[in-house]
Each structure stands twice: as structure tokens, then as C-alpha cells.
Amino acid sequence: MKYEIYKTTSRSIVVMDRKVDKAKALTIANEHFKTSKDNLIIERGRTIGDEVVFPNKAGDVWCIYRKGIS
């Protein structure tokens, strides 16, 4: 499964197509984060060029990142 990793100053965000089941998306993202799935947040989002926009924006991608980082 293809996914992209977007990096900000404070977090990494794994982004993948929303055609992937939510549970499967968490499993795939956890290959990057290597933590308990309970420590991950998954939200809807969209990409605009080289930018990722979320949370819960109408879009066609899942945005997955670790809890506790703002």
C-alpha cells in the first residue's frame, strides 16, 4: 500500500487514500510509528499540492499521527 509521510516542525503525518479501510490504514501507518494503535489518531483530510489539510476536512485521504503532539 502506497502512503506518503508529511513532516511539520512538531510531527510526522502518514497520509494514504481513504479507499483503504480505516483499521487497515492504522496498521499500515503503524509500520512507520511503531507504537500502540491506541496512541494514533486518524482523521479525514485532503492534499493540496505539497500540503496536507486536516482535521476532518472533506477529502480523499486518511491523516494519521501520534497523540499528544500539537
C-alpha positions in Angstrom: 0.0 0.0 0.0 1.3 3.4 -1.0 1.4 6.1 1.5 3.2 9.4 2.0 4.8 11.0 5.1 4.4 14.7 5.6 6.6 16.4 8.2 5.9 19.5 10.1 8.1 21.1 12.8 6.4 19.0 15.5 5.0 15.9 13.9 5.0 13.3 11.1 1.7 12.6 9.4 1.2 9.4 7.4 -1.3 10.1 4.5 -3.0 7.5 2.4 -6.0 7.0 0.2 -9.4 6.7 2.0 -10.3 3.7 -0.1 -8.2 1.8 2.4 -10.3 0.5 5.4 -9.7 2.6 8.5 -8.4 -0.3 10.6 -6.0 -1.3 7.7 -4.8 2.3 7.4 -3.9 2.3 11.1 -2.0 -0.9 10.7 -0.1 0.4 7.7 0.7 3.7 9.4 2.0 1.9 12.5 4.7 0.4 10.4 6.2 3.9 10.5 5.3 4.9 14.0 5.9 1.6 15.8 3.7 2.3 18.8 0.4 1.1 20.1 -2.5 1.8 17.8 -4.2 3.5 20.8 -1.5 6.2 20.6 -2.5 7.1 17.0 -5.2 9.5 15.7 -6.8 9.0 12.3 -8.7 11.8 10.6 -10.1 12.7 7.2 -8.1 15.2 5.2 -7.0 16.3 1.7 -3.8 17.2 0.0 -3.3 20.4 -1.9 -0.1 20.3 -3.8 2.7 19.6 -1.3 0.4 20.5 1.7 -1.9 18.3 3.8 -5.0 19.8 5.2 -6.9 18.3 8.2 -8.6 17.7 10.6 -11.9 16.4 9.3 -11.8 18.4 6.1 -13.8 16.8 3.3 -11.2 14.9 1.3 -10.0 11.6 0.0 -7.1 10.8 2.3 -6.6 9.5 5.8 -4.2 11.6 8.0 -2.7 9.5 10.8 -0.4 10.9 13.5 0.6 10.3 17.1 -1.5 11.6 20.0 -0.2 14.3 22.3 1.7 16.4 19.8 0.3 19.7 18.9 
